[in-house]
């Protein structure tokens, strides 16, 4: 990880999903929601909810099934492997 990067996980605030506690953890690091990525495979909790807070959301479609037709969530980026986050696009 680069010197100017940090990893913030649910261990930092004791919850799996974005909560007011996660916003406090970001604030403690001097970051706002627009300065972080949220990455996960749950469209509601790891894409839609963080986007409502202003975060950039990346959906891990590890099953390569595509977005469900009835999904209201629209990820900012779709990946199929976590390693894609460190590979050039």
C-alpha positions, 0 to 999 in steps of 0.5 A, a space after each residue: 500500500 502506498 504511503 498516502 493510502 490507508 485501509 479501513 475495514 469493519 474492524 475499525 468500527 465494529 460493523 459490517 456495513 456503513 454506519 455513523 460509526 464508519 463516518 466517525 472512523 473516516 473523520 478520525 483519519 481526516 477523510 470524507 466519504 468522497 475520498 474513499 472507496 467501498 468495495 464489496 459483493 453486496 449491492 445494497 450494503 456495499 454499493 447503494 448505502 455507501 453511495 448515499 453517504 457520498 462514497 465511490 462504490 466498487 462491486 465485486 461480481 466474483 460470480 460474473 453474473 452481472 447486475 440483477 435486472 431488478 437492482 436499483 444499485 449502480 456501482 461506480 465500477 465493477 470488478 471480478 477479482 479483488 486483484 483488479 484493484 491493483 492492476 491497471 485498467 
